[in-house]
């Protein structure tokens, strides 16, 4: 009989994926394992952000089990669309949900089931496993994927479109209400979850940053960044969520003098289209994503970070990439909706560099100011770094999380 408390995690992304949800899920799973819990993971094959099965996994069997950092990982080789479309995402979701159902048969016992959203449909096998093993069900919301789909205008606003939307959202509520506890990564999303469910309170479990992983005092110059140039850096997924039209207009406004360079490091569904659109700008360089152990050197080598988000979409999260940008001690230039979580955080804490007016000249003027005034740039960067380490420290957040996990398991 296993005397350890057992935890099963359902997630669409896991190590060796080392960005976004895959990174955070792997880190908290390892943290729990190191705390003495017996942790298993039910997931798919690594595919993100390239949207294709990783080369090292292509020849593996459809159902594949491996051990990563002492954690048993049960994988299913899910469908991954060649072109990222709404239908392709649905097929991936259904495929991975089916594989997760099959992999639940390999779980002998569990005290707690943690299900990551997105993938919303994976709540079904997670709930069935929890019910079967008399375990608690914890749903952790990183993003409301159905809301994102509807915001993107994927359904017509006619009678049938509205009917489908209502049915989908009612089904989402039905699934969420099966949980013992729900957590989310931002206050806006916690409020949204309360509005969607029977729950009166949602546990705050934000993403985090580690001073051991993003720390300018131990960083070395990264070879993607030319030390003789003043460099603006974007590192992360290149997708439709970012405002690349604004970025294109921003590039047209810049006086591309000899000492300025823009570096884009990443991959994603929009990358090829972006390269084509920006081919005329010789001061923009594109590079493949770096492994996580190089991220500190990359982030700390740039002069300024940028993240241009669409101002007509109210993002309910503090994007995780912003935490790393701020922890690097360098200024960040961010655009987005004036009512977004990021806007509130920047305003309430008197941080510089957030813009909601969709005004390229305003953003370019700010860039030129911090390019010229190195003291101002240093002060802005240091203030952001201290804020993020005070409020999003890995140790504090994960210790609080583990305490809550323990209390949920122990609760009869």
Beta strands, then each sheet from edge to edge (+ up, - down):
strand 1: 6-10
strand 2: 38-44
strand 3: 63-68
strand 4: 71-76
strand 5: 112-117
strand 6: 136-141
strand 7: 181-184
strand 8: 203-204
strand 9: 230-237
strand 10: 260-267
strand 11: 284-287
strand 12: 304-308
strand 13: 331-335
strand 14: 354-355
sheet 1: 3+ 4- 2- 1- 5- 6- 7- 8-
sheet 2: 11+ 10+ 9+ 12+ 13+ 14+
end
